């Protein structure tokens, strides 16, 4: 059993005004939450940086969390979704192109809680080094 999957999404070439807009990002979060049938346990929390700065946002989910950090000065958004339940693939590329104007989207999916390196590992039985 895999205890979770984490999506790390890098969106490049985004419109600066979209990356500064809490309304735009809140609508994007709503679309992600609705279409993936996620279950928020809090309202999203947003922080708008001063001046021409970006936005940081997070929503806690019963499945874990969804977050975003934006960098309007470089047209970049970093999105992270961690789920402890299996999820189908979501169309990150076209959705971020439509919402943020992203020109290039790189999506990585990581299985969490899987031992990939040789042991011993905490919580597992270890052979004595004798």
GUNUMI-572791 format. One record per residue: y negated, x negated, z of N, C-alpha, C in turn; residue in one letter. Coordinates in nm, 2 decimals. Example, Ala and Ser with C-alpha at 12.3 -4.5 7.8 and 13.67 -1.06 7.14 Angstrom:
<sites>
SITE     n.v     n.u     n.w    ca.v    ca.u    ca.w     c.v     c.u     c.w  rodo
SITE    0.57   -1.32    0.78    0.45   -1.23    0.78    0.33   -1.32    0.78     a
SITE    0.22   -1.28    0.71    0.11   -1.37    0.71    0.00   -1.29    0.79     s
</sites>
This chain:
<sites>
SITE     n.v     n.u     n.w    ca.v    ca.u    ca.w     c.v     c.u     c.w  rodo
SITE    0.12   -0.08    0.00    0.00    0.00    0.00   -0.13   -0.09    0.00     x
SITE   -0.22   -0.05   -0.08   -0.35   -0.12   -0.09   -0.45   -0.04    0.00     x
SITE   -0.51   -0.11    0.10   -0.60   -0.03    0.19   -0.73    0.00    0.13     x
SITE   -0.76   -0.05    0.01   -0.88   -0.01   -0.05   -0.91   -0.08   -0.18     x
SITE   -1.01   -0.03   -0.25   -1.05   -0.09   -0.37   -1.20   -0.10   -0.36     x
SITE   -1.26   -0.21   -0.42   -1.40   -0.23   -0.41   -1.45   -0.26   -0.55     x
SITE   -1.55   -0.19   -0.59   -1.61   -0.21   -0.72   -1.74   -0.28   -0.70     x
SITE   -1.76   -0.39   -0.77   -1.88   -0.47   -0.77   -1.94   -0.46   -0.91     x
SITE   -2.06   -0.40   -0.92   -2.12   -0.37   -1.05   -2.25   -0.45   -1.06     x
SITE   -2.27   -0.53   -1.16   -2.39   -0.59   -1.19   -2.45   -0.53   -1.32     x
SITE   -2.57   -0.48   -1.30   -2.64   -0.41   -1.42   -2.76   -0.50   -1.45     x
SITE   -2.76   -0.55   -1.58   -2.87   -0.63   -1.62   -2.96   -0.57   -1.73     x
SITE   -3.08   -0.61   -1.74   -3.17   -0.55   -1.85   -3.22   -0.41   -1.82     x
SITE   -3.22   -0.38   -1.69   -3.27   -0.24   -1.65   -3.42   -0.23   -1.65     x
SITE   -3.46   -0.11   -1.67   -3.61   -0.08   -1.66   -3.66   -0.10   -1.52     x
SITE   -3.77   -0.18   -1.51   -3.83   -0.21   -1.38   -3.87   -0.08   -1.31     x
SITE   -3.92    0.01   -1.38   -3.97    0.14   -1.31   -3.85    0.22   -1.25     x
SITE   -3.74    0.21   -1.32   -3.62    0.28   -1.27   -3.57    0.21   -1.14     x
SITE   -3.58    0.08   -1.14   -3.53    0.00   -1.02   -3.62    0.01   -0.90     x
SITE   -3.74    0.06   -0.92   -3.84    0.08   -0.81   -3.84    0.23   -0.77     x
SITE   -3.76    0.32   -0.83   -3.77    0.46   -0.81   -3.65    0.51   -0.72     x
SITE   -3.69    0.55   -0.60   -3.58    0.60   -0.51   -3.53    0.73   -0.57     x
SITE   -3.62    0.81   -0.63   -3.57    0.94   -0.70   -3.46    0.91   -0.80     x
SITE   -3.48    0.81   -0.89   -3.39    0.77   -0.99   -3.26    0.73   -0.93     x
SITE   -3.27    0.64   -0.83   -3.14    0.59   -0.76   -3.07    0.70   -0.68     x
SITE   -3.15    0.79   -0.62   -3.08    0.90   -0.55   -3.01    0.99   -0.64     x
SITE   -3.06    1.01   -0.76   -2.99    1.10   -0.86   -2.87    1.03   -0.91     x
SITE   -2.87    0.89   -0.93   -2.76    0.82   -0.97   -2.65    0.82   -0.86     x
SITE   -2.69    0.80   -0.73   -2.59    0.82   -0.62   -2.53    0.95   -0.62     x
SITE   -2.61    1.06   -0.64   -2.55    1.20   -0.65   -2.45    1.21   -0.76     x
SITE   -2.48    1.16   -0.87   -2.38    1.16   -0.99   -2.25    1.09   -0.95     x
SITE   -2.26    0.97   -0.90   -2.14    0.89   -0.86   -2.06    0.97   -0.76     x
SITE   -2.13    1.02   -0.65   -2.06    1.09   -0.55   -1.99    1.22   -0.60     x
SITE   -2.06    1.29   -0.68   -2.01    1.42   -0.73   -1.89    1.39   -0.82     x
SITE   -1.91    1.30   -0.92   -1.80    1.28   -1.02   -1.68    1.21   -0.97     x
SITE   -1.69    1.13   -0.86   -1.58    1.07   -0.80   -1.52    1.14   -0.68     x
SITE   -1.58    1.26   -0.65   -1.54    1.35   -0.54   -1.54    1.27   -0.41     x
SITE   -1.65    1.19   -0.39   -1.66    1.12   -0.26   -1.72    1.21   -0.16     x
SITE   -1.70    1.17   -0.03   -1.74    1.26    0.08   -1.84    1.18    0.17     x
SITE   -1.97    1.20    0.15   -2.07    1.14    0.23   -2.06    1.19    0.38     x
SITE   -2.09    1.10    0.47   -2.09    1.15    0.61   -2.24    1.13    0.67     x
SITE   -2.32    1.07    0.58   -2.47    1.06    0.62   -2.54    1.09    0.49     x
SITE   -2.67    1.12    0.51   -2.76    1.12    0.39   -2.79    0.97    0.35     x
SITE   -2.82    0.95    0.22   -2.85    0.81    0.19   -2.97    0.76    0.27     x
SITE   -2.97    0.63    0.29   -3.08    0.56    0.36   -3.14    0.47    0.26     x
SITE   -3.27    0.47    0.24   -3.34    0.40    0.14   -3.45    0.31    0.20     x
SITE   -3.47    0.19    0.15   -3.58    0.11    0.19   -3.65    0.06    0.06     x
SITE   -3.78    0.09    0.05   -3.86    0.05   -0.06   -3.94   -0.07   -0.02     x
SITE   -3.92   -0.18   -0.10   -3.99   -0.30   -0.07   -4.14   -0.29   -0.12     x
SITE   -4.23   -0.36   -0.05   -4.37   -0.34   -0.09   -4.40   -0.40   -0.22     x
SITE   -4.52   -0.36   -0.27   -4.57   -0.41   -0.40   -4.48   -0.38   -0.51     x
SITE   -4.45   -0.47   -0.59   -4.36   -0.45   -0.71   -4.21   -0.47   -0.68     x
SITE   -4.18   -0.47   -0.55   -4.04   -0.50   -0.50   -3.95   -0.38   -0.54     x
SITE   -3.82   -0.40   -0.51   -3.72   -0.31   -0.55   -3.68   -0.22   -0.43     x
SITE   -3.56   -0.17   -0.43   -3.51   -0.07   -0.34   -3.37   -0.12   -0.29     x
SITE   -3.34   -0.09   -0.17   -3.21   -0.11   -0.11   -3.17    0.03   -0.06     x
SITE   -3.05    0.07   -0.09   -3.00    0.20   -0.05   -2.85    0.20   -0.01     x
SITE   -2.81    0.28    0.08   -2.67    0.29    0.12   -2.64    0.43    0.17     x
SITE   -2.52    0.48    0.14   -2.47    0.60    0.19   -2.33    0.57    0.25     x
SITE   -2.31    0.62    0.37   -2.18    0.60    0.43   -2.09    0.72    0.38     x
SITE   -1.97    0.68    0.35   -1.87    0.78    0.30   -1.76    0.79    0.39     x
SITE   -1.69    0.90    0.39   -1.56    0.90    0.47   -1.47    0.80    0.41     x
SITE   -1.48    0.76    0.29   -1.40    0.66    0.22   -1.45    0.52    0.25     x
SITE   -1.58    0.50    0.28   -1.64    0.38    0.32   -1.79    0.38    0.29     x
SITE   -1.83    0.32    0.17   -1.97    0.31    0.15   -2.01    0.29    0.00     x
SITE   -2.13    0.33   -0.04   -2.19    0.31   -0.17   -2.32    0.25   -0.14     x
SITE   -2.35    0.13   -0.21   -2.48    0.07   -0.18   -2.54    0.02   -0.31     x
SITE   -2.67   -0.01   -0.31   -2.74   -0.06   -0.43   -2.86   -0.15   -0.37     x
SITE   -2.88   -0.26   -0.45   -2.99   -0.35   -0.42   -3.05   -0.37   -0.56     x
SITE   -3.19   -0.35   -0.57   -3.25   -0.37   -0.70   -3.35   -0.48   -0.70     x
SITE   -3.36   -0.54   -0.82   -3.46   -0.65   -0.84   -3.54   -0.63   -0.97     x
SITE   -3.64   -0.55   -0.96   -3.72   -0.51   -1.08   -3.78   -0.63   -1.15     x
SITE   -3.81   -0.73   -1.08   -3.87   -0.85   -1.14   -3.77   -0.92   -1.24     x
SITE   -3.65   -0.90   -1.22   -3.55   -0.96   -1.32   -3.46   -0.85   -1.39     x
SITE   -3.49   -0.72   -1.37   -3.42   -0.62   -1.43   -3.28   -0.60   -1.39     x
SITE   -3.25   -0.63   -1.26   -3.11   -0.64   -1.22   -3.09   -0.54   -1.10     x
SITE   -2.97   -0.48   -1.10   -2.92   -0.40   -0.99   -2.78   -0.44   -0.96     x
SITE   -2.76   -0.45   -0.83   -2.63   -0.48   -0.77   -2.58   -0.36   -0.70     x
SITE   -2.46   -0.30   -0.75   -2.41   -0.18   -0.69   -2.27   -0.21   -0.63     x
SITE   -2.24   -0.16   -0.52   -2.11   -0.18   -0.45   -2.05   -0.05   -0.40     x
SITE   -1.93   -0.02   -0.44   -1.86    0.10   -0.39   -1.73    0.05   -0.34     x
SITE   -1.70    0.08   -0.21   -1.57    0.06   -0.15   -1.51    0.19   -0.11     x
SITE   -1.38    0.20   -0.15   -1.31    0.33   -0.12   -1.17    0.29   -0.06     x
SITE   -1.14    0.36    0.04   -1.01    0.34    0.10   -0.90    0.43    0.04     x
SITE   -0.94    0.51   -0.05   -0.84    0.60   -0.12   -0.85    0.56   -0.27     x
SITE   -0.74    0.58   -0.34   -0.74    0.55   -0.49   -0.84    0.63   -0.56     x
SITE   -0.90    0.57   -0.66   -1.00    0.64   -0.75   -0.97    0.61   -0.89     x
SITE   -1.00    0.70   -0.98   -1.00    0.68   -1.12   -1.11    0.59   -1.16     x
SITE   -1.10    0.52   -1.28   -1.22    0.45   -1.33   -1.33    0.54   -1.35     x
SITE   -1.45    0.49   -1.34   -1.57    0.57   -1.36   -1.65    0.50   -1.47     x
SITE   -1.72    0.58   -1.56   -1.79    0.52   -1.67   -1.93    0.45   -1.63     x
SITE   -1.91    0.34   -1.56   -2.03    0.27   -1.51   -2.13    0.23   -1.62     x
SITE   -2.08    0.18   -1.73   -2.16    0.12   -1.84   -2.25    0.23   -1.89     x
SITE   -2.20    0.34   -1.95   -2.29    0.44   -2.00   -2.38    0.51   -1.90     x
SITE   -2.33    0.53   -1.78   -2.41    0.59   -1.67   -2.52    0.51   -1.63     x
SITE   -2.50    0.38   -1.62   -2.61    0.29   -1.58   -2.71    0.27   -1.70     x
SITE   -2.66    0.27   -1.82   -2.75    0.26   -1.94   -2.84    0.38   -1.94     x
SITE   -2.79    0.50   -1.91   -2.87    0.62   -1.91   -2.96    0.63   -1.80     x
SITE   -2.92    0.60   -1.68   -3.00    0.61   -1.56   -3.10    0.50   -1.54     x
SITE   -3.06    0.38   -1.57   -3.15    0.26   -1.54   -3.19    0.19   -1.66     x
SITE   -3.14    0.22   -1.78   -3.17    0.15   -1.90   -3.09    0.02   -1.91     x
SITE   -2.98    0.00   -1.84   -2.91   -0.12   -1.83   -2.86   -0.16   -1.98     x
SITE   -2.88   -0.29   -2.01   -2.84   -0.34   -2.14   -2.70   -0.40   -2.13     x
SITE   -2.67   -0.45   -2.02   -2.54   -0.52   -2.00   -2.49   -0.48   -1.86     x
SITE   -2.36   -0.44   -1.85   -2.30   -0.40   -1.72   -2.17   -0.47   -1.70     x
SITE   -2.16   -0.54   -1.59   -2.03   -0.61   -1.56   -1.97   -0.55   -1.44     x
SITE   -1.85   -0.50   -1.45   -1.78   -0.43   -1.35   -1.65   -0.51   -1.31     x
SITE   -1.64   -0.53   -1.18   -1.52   -0.60   -1.12   -1.46   -0.50   -1.02     x
SITE   -1.33   -0.49   -1.02   -1.26   -0.41   -0.92   -1.17   -0.50   -0.85     x
SITE   -1.18   -0.50   -0.72   -1.10   -0.58   -0.63   -1.01   -0.50   -0.54     x
SITE   -0.89   -0.54   -0.53   -0.80   -0.47   -0.43   -0.82   -0.54   -0.30     x
SITE   -0.85   -0.47   -0.19   -0.88   -0.52   -0.06   -0.76   -0.51    0.03     x
SITE   -0.75   -0.61    0.12   -0.64   -0.60    0.22   -0.51   -0.65    0.17     x
SITE   -0.51   -0.72    0.05   -0.39   -0.77   -0.01   -0.38   -0.92    0.01     x
SITE   -0.28   -0.97    0.07   -0.26   -1.12    0.09   -0.23   -1.18   -0.04     x
SITE   -0.31   -1.27   -0.09   -0.29   -1.34   -0.21   -0.26   -1.49   -0.20     x
SITE   -0.29   -1.55   -0.08   -0.27   -1.69   -0.06   -0.15   -1.71    0.02     x
SITE   -0.09   -1.83    0.01    0.03   -1.86    0.10   -0.01   -1.85    0.25     x
SITE    0.09   -1.80    0.33    0.06   -1.78    0.47    0.06   -1.91    0.55     x
SITE    0.06   -1.90    0.68    0.07   -1.78    0.76   -0.06   -1.71    0.77     x
SITE   -0.06   -1.58    0.80   -0.17   -1.49    0.81   -0.17   -1.42    0.94     x
SITE   -0.29   -1.40    0.99   -0.30   -1.32    1.12   -0.22   -1.19    1.11     x
SITE   -0.15   -1.16    1.21   -0.08   -1.04    1.22    0.06   -1.04    1.15     x
SITE    0.10   -1.15    1.09    0.23   -1.17    1.03    0.31   -1.26    1.11     x
SITE    0.44   -1.25    1.10    0.53   -1.34    1.16    0.53   -1.48    1.10     x
SITE    0.52   -1.58    1.19    0.51   -1.72    1.14    0.63   -1.80    1.18     x
SITE    0.68   -1.88    1.09    0.79   -1.97    1.12    0.73   -2.09    1.21     x
SITE    0.81   -2.13    1.30    0.77   -2.24    1.39    0.76   -2.37    1.31     x
SITE    0.65   -2.45    1.33    0.64   -2.58    1.25    0.74   -2.69    1.29     x
SITE    0.83   -2.66    1.39    0.92   -2.77    1.44    1.00   -2.83    1.33     x
</sites>
